[in-house]
């Protein structure tokens, strides 16, 4: 189990302390989150520790939909295939491919519809595992160190946006602050707030103290995606993640923020502890993603719950053909108290207005 890795945490802590000192002793949380997750060789997503798995006994921290059931990727393939046909393209781009399980499910199901499968992943340590998983499709798969200037095809991102660094905003005694990180006398990390001109995209009703996030990096990511698709023949993108539309995200009662950590299949809300050993995430403001896409010139194909999206694509019919054990696992993708409602799907497209099958019923775009 990866419960203790003192050499790893010590090295990352020293690196963050160094950056803190260079910055004058305070850094905004998004910079801290970027170091904690992506510092080369030390950050959570760039070190060699196990991350993905069904049980904590494996040393893993969380499980994703493709690992819960292969029916996830097989069903998503229906939407990807429709999008490839609608955009006249033959390439799939996956951001944050994890173990490679989703890529395998898509490639196995789509066959010759996919001529090239490009993986863009900040975690070089996962590449070897992905390569083994995708050995049968090695002639189609490539790993990219950076974004290509032109992207023509269908982009898939499952639990990618939630791992992008966020800025923390705290309203304290009626005054908005940006929450950042400092080192205390024992060289442990601690919170420190500074007054800021930054604001949430909507006014938060009431006078109570309030903690929330804004997502400039995720929104810039979407804008960059649009730019690269517009440079070619266009394409489409589908992002599956947990989150809310803006009105729910910034509801007055949601005053504790959404930053969460995952370690050995347990969740906590303290990203300043066990730095580098646990995942740090924040829920997605899907309205912000949609607005960023539209402002950059992309159309919103739809927005709905993961359950509705997968049902529209025929998951129920696939489950009928599956064994009882397989159906039980796949039900976790649909159950409201598990992934079905918490996870949402947004579809985006450049060049062409077409009805995406995943949003044919239950589209919630009007709530964004």
Order of alpha helices (4+ residues) and beta strands (2+ residues): alpha-beta-alpha-alpha-alpha-beta-alpha-beta-alpha-beta-beta-beta-beta-beta-beta-alpha-beta-alpha-beta-beta-beta-beta-alpha-beta-alpha-alpha-alpha-beta
